[in-house]
Amino acid sequence: MSTTATDTKALDELCINTIRTLSMDAVQRANSGHPGAPMGLAPLAYVLYTRVMRHNPANADWPGRDRFVLSAGHASMLLYSMLYLTGYPMTLDDIKNFRQVGSPTAGHPERKYSPGIEVTTGPLGQGISNAVGMALGERMLAARFGDDIVGHHTFTIASDGDMQEGVASEASSLAGHLGLGRLIAFYDDNKIQLASKVDVVMSEDVAMRYEAYGWHVHNLGETNDPEEIEQATRAAMEVDDRPSLILIRTHIGYGSPNKQDTTKAHGSPLGEEEVRLAKENLGWDPDKDFYVPDEALEHFREACGRGSELEAEWDERFAAFREANADEAALFEAIQAGEMPEGFDQDLPRFDADPKGMATRKASGEAIQWAAKRIPQLVGGSADLASSTNTDIEGGGDVKRGDYSGRNLRFGVREHGMGAIVNGLCIQGLRAFGATFLTFSDYMRGAVRLSALMKLPAIWVWTHDSIGLGQDGPTHQPVEHLAALRAIPRLNVVRPADANETALGWRFALRSTEAPTAFALSRQDLPVLDPDSVPDDAIERGAYVLSDSGDGDPDVILIGTGSEVSLCVEAAERLEADGVAVRVVSMPCMDTFTEADESYRDEVLPPSVRARVAVEAASPFGWDRWTGPDGAFLGMTTFGESGPAKDVYEHFGITSEKLVELGRSVMDRAGARSA
């Protein structure tokens, strides 16, 4: 085939083969990557970006655009090829630097690394689940602002691996239940995955499974015809009452004489000789690398003109909307910009000192009501645990099929799907939270990690945070979870000591714009501290001096988080009665304390005071940084035990008496070291 096109069908084929050859060349130069899927999916991507999707390469964040999620993130060169070819600010040099340090063409797509990448994908199942959240967010925003302003579609391409991951099943089930009609997923049914053919590991009928979920399903069969693909896509776009799944039979490594339809085309470069053979097979000059015919590039770049026209039309509609609804228009623009209402963080709930106390999960519920009155875009829900996590927004209404005007989301027992959907809601600009018990954060860890990687201000509300939840026993008592979550970069884990720290934690979470916040909240009541002893920036600084028995350096420092801070206060009183100078430090957020100025950290934990005891009803991992070589840690090194909370604490020796004993021990040890 000549690389000069004179008719529409030949031009289509030229453009599609340009995508294929760019993708195989980039993978080959990097000597790393997945060439096969982009080669097989090239016709579909071509149709979406040049015929179907409303997008403007000159303004990738235009609010009226359709959203595209490459759930099969290993096929990243498919997306990068489309972004370059259709005129986004990605260069041919970026394509040539695929998978190189500092390049916007990372191994898997990373959100905001380059305009046009909506979501960070790669961990299979997450992308299609994020797309569910994005489609849900679109419907919720449309319920508020109208279809003329919001009504876009969310398109996603999913692989066999996406279909096999449980998170996708959770999210897809909920998408069908809620009838998200503007969500269109394409299943790349290429029969091959990384280590085997698909039929070695999966024999279910995916189409029937999605029909059972309540999706509209169309099996397009085997085709490379842009007309057929476009027709099926537009038909799915007309289905308003349920999401759509389009199965398309593709051939991995399409055009490769020796590697098409084999695992060898999945996760490794084709090899220089096979690249030459594939190009010859596609009618391409095998001696040209990264070759983009002028006719093809000119055709691809027509997307720029169309996009500008579409955006101009939307701008006219929005201008009319603003004229009639100035306040609503301002709110919409603030949501798109990720901005919060002016003064939302004033008049924070304040709780008087109370030795009988309040569970921090209950205090969190009161903080949610405070925030919901001030932040219209605050939405959230739980994994069938709203009555336990106290996360319902009072008067907010439930999101239901056909009525998306509510603010409370019923995720069902779908923690992992909930996490990915919350991320999708945040990508749409909503301030979203998801709630469950802390022990079940394991089920959603993949989504939580991605919220941090994507710099999303998601809020994770986890209650029943320790052995203090009591009689449900070790299956529900988290002991290793806090350490594991604190290990995630950019995730701020807040374990408040009382109601006032909890309220400050919510303000901190809602002020955050580029990092998720995770709450670890108690089931049991905790004494409410004197609000005057809790500084306004307690969470921002991460730790503070709650009490001091003298003006100089203390003899011993007791450090606690959450429910164990009250044990530190009790132990301090006993030690002080014997003439020991004690400092009690509350550390509600180890992550922000780690990032605080060294001078402030030294002010709270003077290096000269080596007698330190930290207490947390959890794993000791990570605490040695704050206790030092002469210090001690009181916590858990085993799983928990079933029983009333007070009895369980006593069973494991996490008591104020034990703290007193350890305090004396570390003072003796530090004194011996000094001598």
Salt bridges, closest charged atoms under 4 A:
ASP12 OD2 - ARG51 NH2 2.87
ASP25 OD1 - LYS279 NZ 2.82
ASP61 OD1 - LYS112 NZ 3.00
GLU118 OE2 - ARG65 NE 2.72
GLU138 OE1 - ARG139 NE 2.68
GLU138 OE2 - ARG182 NE 3.99
ASP147 OD1 - ARG139 NH2 2.89
ASP189 OD2 - LYS191 NZ 3.22
GLU204 OE2 - ARG209 NE 2.69
GLU222 OE2 - HIS251 NE2 2.68
GLU227 OE2 - ARG51 NH1 3.10
GLU230 OE1 - ARG51 NH1 3.00
GLU230 OE2 - ARG234 NE 2.97
ASP241 OD1 - ARG242 NE 3.57
ASP261 OD1 - HIS251 ND1 2.93
ASP287 OD1 - ARG276 NH1 2.78
ASP289 OD1 - LYS279 NZ 3.00
GLU302 OE1 - HIS299 ND1 3.47
GLU302 OE1 - ARG306 NH1 3.87
GLU328 OE1 - ARG144 NE 2.79
GLU333 OE2 - ARG322 NH2 2.66
ASP345 OD2 - ARG511 NE 2.85
ASP392 OD1 - ARG410 NH1 2.77
ASP398 OD1 - ARG410 NH2 2.97
ASP442 OD2 - HIS481 NE2 3.12
ASP465 OD2 - ARG495 NE 2.76
GLU480 OE1 - HIS481 ND1 3.38
ASP532 OD1 - ARG350 NH2 2.73
ASP536 OD1 - ARG507 NH1 3.07
ASP537 OD2 - ARG541 NE 2.95
GLU540 OE2 - ARG511 NH1 3.52
ASP548 OD2 - ARG583 NH2 2.83
GLU564 OE1 - ARG495 NH1 2.57
ASP578 OD2 - ARG664 NH2 2.42
GLU616 OE2 - ARG486 NH2 2.84
GLU616 OE2 - ARG495 NH1 3.73
ASP630 OD2 - ARG610 NE 3.41
ASP630 OD1 - ARG673 NH1 2.66
GLU650 OE2 - LYS646 NZ 2.64
GLU657 OE2 - ARG574 NH2 3.23
GLU661 OE2 - LYS658 NZ 3.36
